Amino acid sequence: MKRSLLFVFPLLTFLAGSAYAQFTQPQMVVEWQRAKTYTKAYLDAMPADGYSFKPTPEIRSFAGQMLHLANDNYGFASYASGKQTPVADTALEQTVQPTKEATTKAVMESYDYMISTLQGMTPDQMNEMIKRRNGTEISRANIFGKGFEHQTHHRGQTTIYLRLKGVTPPPEMLF
């Protein structure tokens, strides 16, 4: 039994990790547009006074989580496309005021950049393999998938922030 689990678990991990490589570029655009809408619902749900809220002193505020998500949307899109990012690493967390208006604007702009970058990619570019710093290769499509996973992770973390502020999180938007 243990031996079969040792085989099955890595296989499932591989298959889950390659799921985004199976999406076509138009399907990925649709998924990123849905993610933008879902994230906007989270931004709208948090009251203005909750943007500076931290569940514990050691972690990011709600605005910090969302600005981190936005910063990395730029980073993943730039990495996947090979284009220079218009936003420096962690710049949004350091330069955008953690207000509802400023945070929402910055986050929505990051999704627009991600979506427009993805729309500008050809199927051949999406399938192209690029070398990572560690010497391994990854497809550009898979990088977009990793970016999707990242933004989902950080948006999901903010569910607790909303609950601790007495706000019911937006319903899941799977389709």
DACORCOR-V304894 format. One record per residue. RES is the residue in three letters. OMEGA is omega in degrees with one decimal (999 if undefined). Layout:
BEGIN
res={RES,RES}
omega={OMEGA,OMEGA}
END
This chain:
BEGIN
res={MET,LYS,ARG,SER,LEU,LEU,PHE,VAL,PHE,PRO,LEU,LEU,THR,PHE,LEU,ALA,GLY,SER,ALA,TYR,ALA,GLN,PHE,THR,GLN,PRO,GLN,MET,VAL,VAL,GLU,TRP,GLN,ARG,ALA,LYS,THR,TYR,THR,LYS,ALA,TYR,LEU,ASP,ALA,MET,PRO,ALA,ASP,GLY,TYR,SER,PHE,LYS,PRO,THR,PRO,GLU,ILE,ARG,SER,PHE,ALA,GLY,GLN,MET,LEU,HIS,LEU,ALA,ASN,ASP,ASN,TYR,GLY,PHE,ALA,SER,TYR,ALA,SER,GLY,LYS,GLN,THR,PRO,VAL,ALA,ASP,THR,ALA,LEU,GLU,GLN,THR,VAL,GLN,PRO,THR,LYS,GLU,ALA,THR,THR,LYS,ALA,VAL,MET,GLU,SER,TYR,ASP,TYR,MET,ILE,SER,THR,LEU,GLN,GLY,MET,THR,PRO,ASP,GLN,MET,ASN,GLU,MET,ILE,LYS,ARG,ARG,ASN,GLY,THR,GLU,ILE,SER,ARG,ALA,ASN,ILE,PHE,GLY,LYS,GLY,PHE,GLU,HIS,GLN,THR,HIS,HIS,ARG,GLY,GLN,THR,THR,ILE,TYR,LEU,ARG,LEU,LYS,GLY,VAL,THR,PRO,PRO,PRO,GLU,MET,LEU,PHE}
omega={-179.7,-179.7,-179.6,176.4,177.7,176.9,-174.2,-176.5,177.6,178.7,178.3,178.1,178.9,-178.2,178.0,-179.8,-179.9,-178.2,-178.3,177.9,180.0,176.3,172.6,179.2,177.5,177.9,178.8,177.5,179.2,-179.9,178.2,176.1,176.9,179.4,178.1,179.1,-178.9,179.0,177.8,177.5,176.4,179.5,179.0,-176.4,-177.8,175.7,-177.2,-178.1,-180.0,-177.1,177.6,-177.0,173.9,177.2,172.7,-176.6,-173.8,-174.0,-178.9,170.8,175.6,178.0,179.2,177.5,-177.5,179.0,174.0,176.4,-178.5,179.5,-177.8,170.4,177.0,-177.4,-180.0,179.3,179.7,178.4,-177.7,-176.1,-176.1,179.6,177.0,178.6,177.4,-177.9,179.4,179.5,-178.8,-177.9,-177.3,179.6,-177.6,-172.5,-178.3,176.1,-176.5,176.8,179.1,-176.4,-176.5,179.7,179.8,179.7,-178.1,-178.6,179.8,177.0,178.9,176.2,177.5,178.5,179.5,-176.7,-179.5,176.8,178.7,179.1,-179.8,-178.8,174.6,176.2,178.5,178.3,-179.3,-179.0,-177.7,178.1,176.6,179.8,173.7,179.4,-178.4,176.5,177.9,179.8,178.9,178.8,176.9,177.4,-179.4,176.4,175.7,177.4,178.1,175.6,178.2,178.1,-178.7,-177.7,177.1,179.2,-176.1,174.6,178.7,178.2,-176.3,174.1,-180.0,178.7,179.7,-179.1,179.4,175.9,178.6,-178.7,173.9,-179.7,176.7,178.0,-179.7,179.7,-176.6,-176.6,999}
END
